[in-house]
């Protein structure tokens, strides 16, 4: 009993920190932005920032941005996610449940948020890509953040956790920046997409504990 109690006290601060910094704080920020959008408010620095970013446009950067916006979209992430789900299914149902709820759940949540807020996309210059759904939050940013966060958690207890963290954060960062560069999102769309996707995955992880064997002491917490 004393060993179990000491173990609980050892991991509780980490769990609370993850809850506050990884879930509650990001969702409070997203909620504040969403509330302003529902009230019809805009964020003054966003348009000047996008116009400033557009000044750096070149044909080479156009190609790079189109590459990352393609890789970070649902037509690529969805089949890759399905393949990973198939692999995880053979390793354990809990891993498969965690992955499917993380990635598919983030996609469903993104659709709901777009329908509720229905923010118009920026229209500041002739765009290389055309998007017809709502702008907030960025689906590319949210999908890629959820995909990467789930991968990082799966790799965290392996030697691949630091490569997964560094490469994953760089990937989702470039996907979000590509959406700004192409002029199809405002900065708050991308930021809130990142925050919501990561917070969703951390919430799913906290509920399922997919990496903890059944009956372990950590699972008891």
C-alpha positions in Angstrom: 0.0 0.0 0.0 2.8 2.4 0.9 4.5 1.7 -2.4 1.4 2.4 -4.3 0.8 5.6 -2.5 4.3 6.8 -3.1 4.0 5.9 -6.8 0.8 7.9 -7.0 2.4 10.9 -5.4 5.3 10.7 -7.7 3.3 10.7 -10.9 0.5 13.1 -9.8 2.4 16.4 -10.4 3.3 15.2 -14.0 -0.4 14.3 -14.7 -1.6 17.7 -13.3 1.0 19.6 -15.3 -0.1 17.7 -18.5 -3.7 18.5 -17.7 -3.1 22.2 -17.1 -0.4 23.0 -19.8 -1.5 20.4 -22.4 -5.3 20.5 -22.1 -6.9 23.2 -20.0 -4.7 26.2 -20.9 -4.8 25.6 -24.7 -8.6 25.0 -24.6 -9.1 28.2 -22.6 -7.2 30.1 -25.3 -9.1 28.5 -28.1 -12.4 29.2 -26.3 -11.5 32.9 -25.9 -10.7 33.2 -29.6 -13.9 31.3 -30.5 -16.0 33.6 -28.3 -14.6 36.7 -30.0 -15.3 35.2 -33.4 -18.9 34.4 -32.4 -19.3 38.0 -31.3 -18.1 39.2 -34.8 -14.8 40.5 -33.6 -11.6 40.4 -35.7 -8.0 40.4 -34.7 -6.3 43.5 -36.2 -2.7 42.3 -36.6 -3.7 39.2 -38.6 -4.2 40.8 -42.0 -1.0 42.9 -41.9 0.9 39.8 -40.9 -0.5 37.8 -43.8 0.4 40.6 -46.3 3.9 40.9 -44.8 4.3 37.1 -45.2 3.1 37.3 -48.8 5.9 39.7 -49.7 8.4 36.8 -49.4 6.5 34.7 -52.0 8.7 33.1 -54.7 8.0 30.2 -57.1 10.3 28.0 -55.0 8.5 28.8 -51.8 5.2 28.3 -53.6 6.2 24.7 -54.4 7.4 24.0 -50.9 4.2 25.4 -49.4 2.0 23.4 -51.8 4.0 20.2 -50.9 3.4 20.6 -47.1 -0.2 21.6 -47.5 -0.7 18.5 -49.6 1.1 16.2 -47.2 -0.7 17.7 -44.2 -4.2 17.3 -45.7 -6.8 14.6 -45.1 -6.2 12.9 -48.4 -2.7 12.0 -47.3 -3.0 11.8 -43.5 -6.2 9.7 -43.6 -4.8 6.7 -45.5 -1.5 6.8 -43.5 -3.5 6.9 -40.3 -5.5 3.9 -41.5 -2.3 2.0 -42.2 -0.9 2.8 -38.7 -4.3 1.8 -37.2 -4.0 -1.6 -38.9 -0.5 -2.1 -37.5 -1.5 -1.0 -34.0 -4.6 -3.3 -34.1 -2.2 -6.3 -34.1 -0.3 -4.9 -31.2 -3.2 -4.3 -28.9 -6.8 -3.0 -28.9 -6.0 -0.2 -26.5 -3.3 1.2 -28.9 -5.7 1.0 -31.8 -8.5 2.6 -29.8 -6.2 5.4 -28.7 -5.0 6.1 -32.3 -8.5 6.0 -33.9 -10.0 8.3 -31.2 -7.1 10.6 -31.4 -6.9 11.1 -35.2 -10.5 10.5 -36.3 -11.9 12.3 -33.2 -9.8 15.4 -34.0 -11.1 15.3 -37.6 -14.7 15.1 -36.4 -14.2 17.9 -33.8 -12.7 20.1 -36.5 -15.8 19.7 -38.7 -18.1 20.6 -35.7 -16.1 23.7 -34.9 -16.1 24.9 -38.5 -19.9 24.4 -38.6 -20.4 26.3 -35.4 -18.1 29.2 -36.0 -18.2 29.4 -39.8 -15.4 32.0 -40.2 -14.8 33.3 -43.7 -11.4 32.7 -45.2 -9.0 35.6 -45.9 -9.2 37.0 -49.4 -6.1 39.1 -49.8 -4.5 37.9 -53.1 -5.1 35.4 -55.9 -4.6 32.1 -54.1 -2.8 29.0 -55.5 -5.3 26.7 -53.7 -9.1 27.1 -53.4 -10.9 26.1 -50.2 -14.6 26.3 -49.8 -15.3 25.3 -46.1 -15.0 27.5 -43.1 -11.6 28.9 -42.0 -11.6 28.3 -38.2 -9.9 26.2 -37.0 -7.4 25.1 -39.6 -8.1 21.5 -40.5 -4.6 20.9 -41.8 -3.1 22.3 -38.6 -5.5 20.3 -36.4 -5.1 17.0 -38.3 -1.3 17.2 -38.4 -1.1 18.2 -34.7 -3.3 15.3 -33.6 -1.4 12.9 -35.9 2.0 14.0 -34.6 0.9 14.2 -30.9 -0.4 10.7 -31.1 2.8 9.4 -32.8 4.9 11.1 -30.1 3.0 9.5 -27.3 3.3 6.1 -28.9 7.0 6.6 -29.4 7.6 8.2 -26.0 8.9 5.1 -24.2 11.1 4.0 -27.1 14.4 5.2 -28.4 12.6 7.1 -31.1 10.8 9.6 -28.9 13.2 12.5 -29.6 13.3 12.1 -33.3 9.5 11.8 -33.3 9.2 14.9 -31.2 11.6 17.1 -33.2 10.5 15.9 -36.7 6.9 15.8 -35.7 6.8 19.4 -34.3 8.7 20.6 -37.4 6.3 18.9 -39.7 3.1 20.2 -38.1 4.7 23.7 -37.8 5.6 23.7 -41.6 2.1 22.5 -42.4 0.5 25.4 -40.5 2.9 28.0 -41.9 2.2 26.7 -45.4 -1.5 27.5 -44.9 -0.6 31.1 -43.9 1.8 31.5 -46.8 -0.9 30.3 -49.2 -3.4 32.8 -47.7 -6.1 30.3 -46.9 -6.1 30.8 -43.1 -5.6 33.5 -40.5 -2.9 33.0 -37.8 -5.5 32.3 -35.1 -7.0 29.5 -37.3 -3.6 27.8 -37.4 -2.7 28.4 -33.8 -6.1 27.2 -32.5 -5.9 24.2 -34.8 -2.5 23.2 -33.3 -3.7 23.7 -29.8 -7.0 21.9 -30.2 -5.5 18.9 -32.0 -2.8 18.4 -29.4 -5.1 19.0 -26.5 -7.6 16.5 -27.9 -5.0 13.8 -28.1 -3.7 14.4 -24.6 -7.2 14.2 -23.3 -7.8 10.9 -25.1 -4.5 9.6 -23.7 -5.4 10.7 -20.2 -8.7 8.8 -20.4 -7.4 5.6 -22.0 -3.9 5.2 -20.7 -3.1 3.1 -23.8 0.5 2.5 -23.1 0.0 1.2 -19.6 -0.6 -2.6 -19.1 -3.9 -3.6 -17.5 -3.6 -4.0 -13.8 -0.5 -1.9 -13.4 -0.1 0.6 -10.6 0.0 3.5 -13.0 -3.3 2.4 -14.5 -4.8 2.5 -11.0 -4.3 6.3 -11.0 
